[in-house]
Amino acid sequence: MKLLDVKTVLDRDKDIQEVESASEYEVMKDHDDKTTKYAILSHRWGAEVSYEEMTGLMKMEGRKRDEVRQRGGYHKIIKSCEQAMKDGYEWLWSDTCCIDKRSSAELSEAINSMYRWYRNAHVCYAYLHDVDESDFPTRPANKFSKSNGWPEWFARGWTLQELVAPKQLEFFNKDWVCIGNKRRLAPILEDITRIPIEVLRDGLGGAKNLGTTRVEDRAYSLLGLFDVSMPMLYGEGNKAFHRLQLEIIRTSSDHSIFAWNPRTLPSSWSDHHRFGIDAPSYPSSGCQPRTPSFHTRR
């Protein structure tokens, strides 16, 4: 995986004010996620910085470079690197700039590896861009009406695995003030997501029906959770989820995927839960879900 060199990124940002500077900075290097101690960022996308922009910043014309540095996405990278350095980490991963999306092979590998990358990170920084307060929200609020009353981070498909996979996850508000961690906030997170506390604390989870920009990403964002791989075919629409189901069946002897019955679910797992898969069996974990079935809703 490609990782940002935290110190180099921050040093370059300080020196970049010198327009005439011709210094080159190697801000990214390849590392093994199993042996490298790194931090990882989880966030909602906005005006982001791509791989080619992050690696080629010093070669840009001054006006273009200033435009990139003024983006919210660049600010997130800098603040993430500052937090990582403060916490003693030399390396950081972000899905915006650490994947060269011009390469379909690299993009496919990244999506199929993403759950593992979040699981192997020593810490995950979850950035809640719409939280102003210095405390984590403890009840639904009208300001989050577009995302079921909670911060938008909880209503998006890709952040499901980013909540479940990391052993250590810390939440930050829009000013990068830490407002809690996954273990301490587990009771509130269970209320928001309907994922059991023991799963939040120890791993494994499940859900669909979180929002994604592309219909196919509803399935692709769950690949790591179910420990399966499959090619990405953008344009196939809802067929992606059908393929995901078939791949789960192919790699697991548990066919309870077909057994969903809403009348057998505990009351707390009603149709109003945010994550639309009801405790699927998970082929690569010993953790036992509450009920061995799941369903999908379009």
C-alpha positions as CSV (number, residue, x, y, z in Angstrom):
1,M,0.0,0.0,0.0
2,K,1.1,3.6,-0.6
3,L,1.6,5.6,2.6
4,L,2.1,9.3,3.2
5,D,5.4,10.2,4.9
6,V,4.0,12.4,7.7
7,K,7.1,14.4,8.4
8,T,7.8,15.0,4.7
9,V,4.2,16.1,3.9
10,L,4.4,18.7,6.8
11,D,7.9,19.9,5.9
12,R,6.8,20.4,2.3
13,D,3.7,22.4,3.4
14,K,6.0,24.7,5.4
15,D,8.5,25.2,2.6
16,I,5.9,25.6,-0.2
17,Q,5.4,29.2,0.6
18,E,8.6,29.8,-1.3
19,V,7.3,30.0,-4.9
20,E,10.8,29.8,-6.3
21,S,11.7,26.7,-4.4
22,A,12.7,23.8,-6.6
23,S,13.0,21.3,-3.8
24,E,11.6,17.8,-4.5
25,Y,9.8,15.9,-1.8
26,E,9.0,12.2,-1.8
27,V,5.8,12.3,0.1
28,M,4.7,8.8,-0.5
29,K,6.3,5.3,-0.3
30,D,5.1,1.7,-0.7
31,H,4.9,-0.3,2.6
32,D,3.6,-3.6,3.9
33,D,0.4,-3.0,5.9
34,K,1.2,-6.0,8.1
35,T,4.6,-4.8,9.3
36,T,4.2,-1.0,9.2
37,K,2.9,1.1,12.0
38,Y,0.5,3.6,10.4
39,A,-2.5,5.8,11.1
40,I,-5.5,5.9,8.7
41,L,-8.1,8.5,7.9
42,S,-11.9,7.9,7.6
43,H,-14.0,10.8,6.3
44,R,-16.7,12.0,4.0
45,W,-15.5,13.2,0.6
46,G,-15.7,16.8,-0.5
47,A,-13.2,18.8,-2.5
48,E,-10.4,16.3,-2.3
49,V,-6.8,16.0,-3.5
50,S,-5.9,13.2,-5.9
51,Y,-2.8,11.1,-6.0
52,E,-1.3,12.9,-8.9
53,E,-1.9,16.3,-7.3
54,M,-0.4,15.2,-4.0
55,T,2.7,13.8,-5.5
56,G,3.1,16.5,-8.1
57,L,2.3,19.6,-6.0
58,M,5.8,21.2,-6.3
59,K,5.8,20.9,-10.1
60,M,2.5,22.9,-10.4
61,E,2.2,26.5,-11.5
62,G,1.8,28.7,-8.5
63,R,-1.9,29.5,-9.0
64,K,-2.9,25.9,-9.4
65,R,-0.8,24.9,-6.4
66,D,-2.6,27.5,-4.3
67,E,-6.0,26.3,-5.4
68,V,-5.1,22.7,-4.4
69,R,-3.8,23.8,-1.0
70,Q,-7.0,25.8,-0.3
71,R,-9.3,22.7,-0.7
72,G,-10.9,21.2,2.3
73,G,-9.4,17.9,1.3
74,Y,-5.8,19.2,1.5
75,H,-6.6,20.7,4.9
76,K,-7.8,17.3,6.1
77,I,-4.5,15.7,5.0
78,I,-2.4,18.2,6.8
79,K,-4.4,18.0,10.0
80,S,-4.4,14.2,9.8
81,C,-0.6,14.3,9.4
82,E,-0.3,16.7,12.3
83,Q,-2.4,14.4,14.5
84,A,-0.4,11.4,13.4
85,M,2.9,13.1,14.2
86,K,1.5,14.1,17.6
87,D,0.6,10.4,18.3
88,G,4.0,9.2,17.2
89,Y,3.1,7.7,13.8
90,E,5.4,8.2,10.8
91,W,3.0,7.0,8.1
92,L,-0.6,7.9,7.2
93,W,-3.1,6.5,4.6
94,S,-6.0,8.3,3.0
95,D,-8.3,6.9,0.3
96,T,-8.2,10.2,-1.6
97,C,-4.5,10.6,-2.4
98,C,-2.9,7.3,-1.6
99,I,-4.5,5.4,-4.5
100,D,-3.6,6.2,-8.1
101,K,-7.1,5.9,-9.5
102,R,-5.8,6.3,-13.0
103,S,-4.8,2.6,-12.7
104,S,-7.8,0.3,-12.7
105,A,-5.7,-2.5,-11.3
106,E,-4.5,-0.4,-8.4
107,L,-8.0,0.8,-7.7
108,S,-9.4,-2.7,-7.7
109,E,-6.6,-4.0,-5.4
110,A,-7.2,-1.1,-3.0
111,I,-11.0,-1.7,-2.7
112,N,-10.5,-5.4,-2.2
113,S,-7.8,-4.7,0.4
114,M,-9.4,-1.8,2.2
115,Y,-11.0,-3.7,5.1
116,R,-7.6,-5.3,5.9
117,W,-5.9,-1.9,5.7
118,Y,-8.3,-0.4,8.2
119,R,-8.0,-3.5,10.4
120,N,-4.2,-3.4,10.4
121,A,-3.9,0.4,11.1
122,H,-2.8,1.2,14.6
123,V,-5.3,4.0,14.8
124,C,-8.1,5.4,12.6
125,Y,-9.1,9.0,12.7
126,A,-12.8,9.5,11.9
127,Y,-13.3,13.1,10.8
128,L,-16.9,14.3,11.3
129,H,-17.0,17.5,9.2
130,D,-20.5,18.5,10.3
131,V,-20.0,18.3,14.1
132,D,-19.2,21.7,15.6
133,E,-19.5,20.8,19.3
134,S,-16.6,19.7,21.5
135,D,-18.6,16.6,22.5
136,F,-19.9,13.6,20.5
137,P,-23.6,14.0,19.8
138,T,-25.7,11.7,22.1
139,R,-29.1,12.1,20.5
140,P,-30.5,12.7,17.1
141,A,-30.5,16.4,16.0
142,N,-32.4,18.4,13.4
143,K,-29.1,19.7,12.0
144,F,-28.5,16.1,10.8
145,S,-31.9,15.6,9.3
146,K,-30.5,14.5,6.0
147,S,-28.7,11.6,7.6
148,N,-31.2,10.1,10.0
149,G,-30.5,12.7,12.7
150,W,-26.8,11.7,13.1
151,P,-23.6,13.0,11.5
152,E,-23.4,12.3,7.8
153,W,-20.4,10.0,8.4
154,F,-22.8,7.3,9.8
155,A,-25.0,7.3,6.7
156,R,-22.5,6.5,4.0
157,G,-21.6,3.1,2.7
158,W,-17.8,3.1,2.8
159,T,-17.6,4.2,6.4
160,L,-19.2,0.9,7.7
161,Q,-16.1,-1.1,7.3
162,E,-14.1,1.9,8.6
163,L,-16.1,1.8,11.8
164,V,-16.0,-2.0,12.4
165,A,-12.5,-2.9,11.2
166,P,-10.0,-0.7,13.2
167,K,-9.0,-1.8,16.6
168,Q,-8.6,1.8,17.7
169,L,-10.8,4.5,16.3
170,E,-11.0,8.2,17.4
171,F,-13.6,10.7,16.4
172,F,-12.7,14.3,15.6
173,N,-15.0,17.3,15.1
174,K,-14.7,19.8,12.2
175,D,-11.9,21.7,14.1
176,W,-10.0,18.5,14.7
177,V,-10.8,18.3,18.4
178,C,-11.0,14.7,19.6
179,I,-14.5,14.0,20.8
180,G,-14.3,10.3,21.8
181,N,-13.2,6.9,20.7
182,K,-15.1,3.8,19.5
183,R,-14.7,1.8,22.7
184,R,-15.9,4.5,25.1
185,L,-18.7,5.5,22.7
186,A,-19.8,2.0,22.0
187,P,-23.3,2.3,23.6
188,I,-24.1,5.4,21.6
189,L,-22.7,3.9,18.4
190,E,-24.9,0.8,18.9
191,D,-27.9,3.1,19.1
192,I,-26.9,4.9,15.9
193,T,-25.9,1.8,13.9
194,R,-27.7,-1.1,15.6
195,I,-24.4,-2.9,15.5
196,P,-23.9,-4.8,18.8
197,I,-21.5,-3.4,21.4
198,E,-19.4,-6.5,21.4
199,V,-19.0,-6.2,17.6
200,L,-18.0,-2.6,17.8
201,R,-15.4,-3.4,20.4
202,D,-14.1,-6.6,19.1
203,G,-14.7,-6.5,15.3
204,L,-17.2,-7.9,12.8
205,G,-20.3,-6.2,11.6
206,G,-22.8,-6.0,8.8
207,A,-25.1,-3.7,6.9
208,K,-26.3,-2.4,3.6
209,N,-28.5,0.4,2.6
210,L,-26.0,3.0,3.6
211,G,-25.7,5.7,0.9
212,T,-23.1,5.6,-1.8
213,T,-22.5,7.9,-4.8
214,R,-22.5,4.9,-7.2
215,V,-25.2,2.2,-6.9
216,E,-22.5,-0.5,-7.3
217,D,-20.5,0.8,-4.3
218,R,-23.2,-0.5,-2.0
219,A,-21.9,-3.9,-2.8
220,Y,-18.2,-3.1,-3.3
221,S,-18.0,-1.3,0.1
222,L,-18.9,-4.6,1.8
223,L,-16.2,-6.8,0.2
224,G,-13.8,-6.6,3.1
225,L,-16.5,-7.2,5.7
226,F,-17.3,-10.5,4.1
227,D,-13.7,-11.4,3.2
228,V,-14.5,-11.9,-0.5
229,S,-13.0,-10.5,-3.7
230,M,-14.7,-9.9,-7.0
231,P,-14.1,-7.6,-10.1
232,M,-15.7,-4.2,-10.1
233,L,-18.0,-3.6,-13.1
234,Y,-19.3,0.0,-12.9
235,G,-22.5,0.2,-14.9
236,E,-23.9,-3.0,-13.7
237,G,-26.1,-1.3,-11.1
238,N,-27.9,-3.5,-8.6
239,K,-26.5,-6.6,-10.2
240,A,-23.3,-5.9,-8.1
241,F,-25.1,-6.9,-4.9
242,H,-26.4,-10.0,-6.5
243,R,-22.8,-10.9,-7.5
244,L,-21.7,-10.2,-3.9
245,Q,-24.4,-12.6,-2.6
246,L,-23.2,-15.3,-5.0
247,E,-19.6,-14.8,-4.0
248,I,-20.5,-15.1,-0.3
249,I,-22.3,-18.3,-1.0
250,R,-19.4,-19.6,-3.1
251,T,-16.8,-19.0,-0.3
252,S,-19.0,-20.1,2.7
253,S,-21.0,-23.2,3.5
254,D,-23.5,-21.1,5.4
255,H,-26.4,-20.4,3.1
256,S,-28.5,-18.5,5.7
257,I,-28.3,-15.6,3.3
258,F,-31.5,-17.0,2.0
259,A,-33.2,-17.3,5.3
260,W,-34.2,-13.8,6.2
261,N,-37.6,-13.4,7.9
262,P,-38.4,-10.0,9.5
263,R,-40.8,-11.6,12.0
264,T,-37.9,-13.5,13.6
265,L,-35.8,-10.4,14.3
266,P,-35.4,-8.9,17.7
267,S,-37.5,-5.7,18.1
268,S,-34.3,-3.6,18.2
269,W,-33.5,-4.9,14.7
270,S,-36.5,-3.3,13.1
271,D,-36.9,-1.9,9.6
272,H,-35.7,1.4,11.0
273,H,-32.2,0.3,11.6
274,R,-29.6,2.3,9.6
275,F,-27.6,-0.7,8.4
276,G,-29.8,-2.9,6.2
277,I,-28.1,-6.3,6.6
278,D,-29.3,-8.1,9.6
279,A,-26.3,-9.8,11.3
280,P,-24.9,-11.9,8.4
281,S,-22.8,-14.9,9.1
282,Y,-19.2,-13.9,8.5
283,P,-16.9,-16.5,7.0
284,S,-13.6,-15.3,8.5
285,S,-14.5,-14.5,12.1
286,G,-15.2,-16.6,15.2
287,C,-17.6,-13.9,16.5
288,Q,-21.2,-15.1,16.5
289,P,-23.8,-12.6,15.2
290,R,-27.1,-12.2,17.0
291,T,-29.2,-13.7,14.2
292,P,-27.9,-15.8,11.2
293,S,-29.5,-14.0,8.4
294,F,-29.6,-10.9,6.3
295,H,-31.7,-9.1,3.8
296,T,-31.3,-6.3,1.3
297,R,-33.5,-3.4,0.5
298,R,-33.3,-1.4,-2.8
